């Protein structure tokens, strides 16, 4: 019986064991050094000059768009920017909790109340019981399909050893025809 080749986040391995957290972190670090992300236009380019389409734009190409354009009280561009800013802050809170540097009043200037920050901290701390932090805001790409994106959070299940990807949503979206998260919070 030969070993089956498996792949996880671009890491090829020949055993039944998944790659270690350190191997996965190294792979993401390598990807971050191989791709340049331009936040303004939300574009990705490899260090070899190959332009990659963002996952968000790839979704639009295939007609998958969950934005609720019936929200007429605010401009979509404003909502999107606020959602990105809020998302960045939420990612920061998670990372600060995981790295032991959380301060509940630190995020007030970013539009996150102290109460909300403490609630997010509670969620992050509870995740840490079951999962080990691996990386956050990690660039991932595949040149063969010219696509790149940023993973919000990767953690490893402490019991099963499986890796889990978390994706935060902070913008109004439609699910089953109804708008949820109307205020983008």
N, C-alpha and C positions, 0 to 999 in steps of 0.2 A: 504494500500500500504506500504510494508516494504522497508527499505532502502537497496539499492544495495551496495555490498561491492566492492570498487574500490581499485586499487593499483597504486602507483607512486613511482618509485625508491625504492621499497621494503616497502613503507609506506602503510599500509592498513587503509582505512578510510570509514566511513559509510554515508557520506553526499554528497550532490551535489558539495560542495566546495572542491577545491583541497587543499592539505596541504600548510601551510604557508611557506615562504622562510626560516624562522628559523627552522621549522621542517625538511625541505629538507636538509638544511646545517647540522643539527644534524645527520641525517641519513648517509650522506656522511662521516662525521667525525667518526661515529661508524664503517662504513665499512673500513675506513683507519686504524682504530685501530685493526681490525679483520684480515687484510690481509697484508702480507709482500711482497713487490715488490722488486725483484732483477733486477736492471736495466741492468747489463751486459748481462746475458742470456735472459733477458726479460721474467722472470718467476714470478708466483704468488704462495704463499703458505698461507693457513689460519693459524692463531695462534694455531689451533688444529692439524697442520701438514698435512692438506689435500692439495695436489698439484692441482692447477687449470691451465687449458690451456688458454693461452692468446687468445684474439679475433683474433689477427693477425694469430696465428698458427691454430686456428679453421678455419679461412677462407681458409688457404692453404689446410687443410684436405678436404675441399669441392671443391677444384679446383678453388677458386676465388683468383686470383693474378693479380693485375693491374700493377705490375712493368713492365716497358718497357725494356726488356733485349736486345733490338737492339742498345742501347746506348753503343757503344764500346769504346768511348774515355776515360771512367773512370771505374774503378772497382766498381761493384755493392755494395760491402761492404763499400767502401769509400763514395759512393753516399748515401747509407742508413745512415751512421754515420753523414754525413754532414746534411742530411735532419732532423735527430733527433735533432742535435745541433741547427739548424736553427729554428725548431719547438719549442724547449724549449725557445729560445730567443723570438720568436713571442708570445708565451704564456706569457712570462714575461712582454713584452710590454703591452699586453692587461691588465694583472693584475695590472701593474703599473698605467695605465690610470684609471682603475676602482677604484683604491685605492688612486688616487691623487698624485702619486709620480713619474710621467713620467719625464725623462730628455733625450732629443733627442740624446745627444752624449754618453750616458751610454752604448750603445750597439755596438759601433764601434769595440771593441775587439772581439765581437762575430760574426763578418762578416756581420753585418747589417749596411748599410750606414745611415747617419743621415737623408737623404731624404726618405729612405724606412721607417725608424722608425717614421718619422712625418706622412707619408702616413698611416701606420698602426694605429697610434694614431687617425687620422681623422676617420678611419673606426670604431674604438672602441668608439669614442665620439658619432658618429652617431647612433651606436647600442644602446647607453645609452638613447637616446630619446625615443625609443620604448620599450627597455627591461631593466629589473633590473638585475644586476649581482647577481648570486647565488653562484657558485663555479667554480674553474678552476682546471685542472689536478686532477680530482676526480676519485678515484678507485671505481669501481662497480663490483660486482661479484654475481654469482648464483651457490651455491654448488650443487644444484640438476642437473645441466648440466656441472658441474666442469669447469666453464669458468669465466674469469675475464678480465677486461680491464681498460683503463683509458680514461675518457671523457675529451676532451679538455676544453670545456666551457659549463656551464649550465646557462641559463638566463630565466627570467620570463617576459612574455609579459605584459606590463603595462595596456593594454586595456582589453585583454581577460582573463588574469590570467593563461594562459597556459604556461607550461615549454617548453623550446626549447633547444635542444642539438646542439652545434656547433662542427664540426670536421675539423681541419685544415689539409691541405695537402701541403707538402713542398718538395715532391720528385717526379721525373718524373713518370707519369702514362699514361696509354692508355685509351682512351674513344672512343668508336665507331671505333676502329681500328687505330686511329691516336694518336700520342704522343702529350700530352699537358704538359706545365710546364717543358720543356726540361732542363732548368737550375736549376730546383728545387727551384724556387723563387716565 
